C-alpha cells in the first residue's frame, strides 16, 4: 500500500496553476474564437492531458492520438462549458472519457496489464526493471478497480486535480471523493499484497 501511495504521489502535478481571473479571461477569449487563446489553453494543459492518457494506455503514440481527439471534442463542446470547474479539470474528464470510448471499441485497446513505463535512461537497468515491474503491477491493480474509484484515483494522482475539482467534475461532494480514494487505496493495498 505504501509503495502504491508513494508511486502515485511521486507524479508531479501535471497542470499549470492558473488563477481564476486569468482562466475566466482565457475562457471568454476561447468562446470568441481567439486562436491565440486556444494555443495558450493547449500550452497550459497538454502535458497533463497527455501524461494522464499515457498512464492509462501505456503507449506514447496512442496517448498522443487520444489527446488530439480529446482536444477536438473539447473544442466542439466549448460553447456548453459553464465554467463551474477549472478548464483543466474539464479537459481531463474529456480525455478520460475519450480513453474509455477508445477502450470500449472492440479490438482497439491494449490491456493495462500489458502497458509499461518509459525507462529512465539515467537509472541502472535493474532499477528500471524493478520500477517498471512495480508500475506495471500498480497500473494493472488500478485497472481492476471499479470505474468510479479508478476515475477518481486517476484524476487525483495522474491528472493532479484536487478533491474539490474532482467533486465538481463528478457531481459529488469532496467527502465522497476522499472516501473513494480511501476505498481505492484499500483495494490497491490488498491487490498489491497478493501479487
Secondary structure, DSSP 8 states (H G I E B T S, - for coil): -HHHHHHHHTS---S----HHHHHHHHHHHHTT-HHHHHHHHHHHHHHHHHHHHHHH--HHHHHHHHHHHHHHHHHHGGG--SSS-HHHHHHHHHHHHHHHHHHSTT----GGG------TTS-HHHHHHHHHHHHHHHHHHHTS-HHHHHHHIIIIIS---HHHHHHHHTS-HHHHHHHHHHHHHHHHHHHHH-
